[in-house]
Amino acid sequence: MKENNPNVNRFARDSQRPSAALTAIGMDALKPIMHFQVSMLRMWANSIERFAGNYEKGLEETTSTGEAPSDREKHAA
């Protein structure tokens, strides 16, 4: 029994595509996802850098306020 369905020939032809073409199709589909992930990583890194800067600034303010009473005591004496 031979099938005379025209879709059988189309599926047979499509399955013989070169793997390079399939890879290109897959990469074209992944490109927007990769761009989104990279932008999210950049935003994440930027927020971590901002947090680190604020942390260092707060640490410097804490150490400078700790030294202030000793400076006052030196000038008062």
C-alpha positions in Angstrom: 0.0 0.0 0.0 1.6 3.2 -1.1 0.2 6.4 0.3 -0.6 9.1 -2.3 -0.8 11.9 0.2 1.1 15.0 -1.1 2.0 16.0 2.4 4.2 12.9 2.7 6.5 14.2 -0.1 6.6 17.7 1.5 7.6 16.2 4.9 10.3 14.1 3.3 11.7 17.1 1.5 11.7 19.2 4.7 13.5 16.6 6.6 16.4 16.7 4.2 17.3 20.4 5.0 20.9 21.0 5.7 21.8 21.2 9.3 23.4 24.6 8.8 20.0 26.0 7.8 18.3 24.5 10.8 21.1 26.0 13.0 20.6 29.4 11.5 16.8 29.2 12.1 17.5 28.2 15.7 20.0 31.0 16.3 17.6 33.5 14.8 15.0 32.4 17.3 17.4 32.5 20.2 18.8 36.0 19.4 16.1 38.1 21.1 16.1 35.8 24.1 19.9 36.2 24.4 19.7 40.0 24.1 17.1 40.1 26.8 19.2 37.9 29.1 22.3 40.1 28.5 20.4 43.3 29.2 19.1 41.7 32.5 22.6 40.8 33.5 23.8 44.3 32.8 21.0 45.8 34.9 21.9 43.3 37.7 25.6 44.2 37.5 24.8 47.9 37.6 22.6 47.6 40.6 25.3 45.5 42.4 27.9 48.2 41.6 25.6 50.9 42.9 24.9 48.9 46.1 28.7 48.4 46.6 29.3 52.2 46.1 26.6 53.0 48.6 27.9 50.4 51.0 31.4 51.9 50.8 30.1 55.4 51.2 28.1 54.3 54.3 31.2 52.5 55.7 33.3 55.6 55.3 30.6 57.8 57.0 30.5 55.3 59.9 34.3 55.3 60.4 34.5 59.1 60.1 31.8 59.6 62.8 33.6 57.2 65.0 36.7 59.3 64.8 34.9 62.6 65.4 34.6 62.5 69.2 38.3 61.7 69.6 39.1 64.8 67.5 36.9 66.9 69.6 38.5 65.7 72.8 41.9 66.6 71.4 40.8 70.1 70.6 39.1 70.6 73.9 42.1 69.7 75.9 
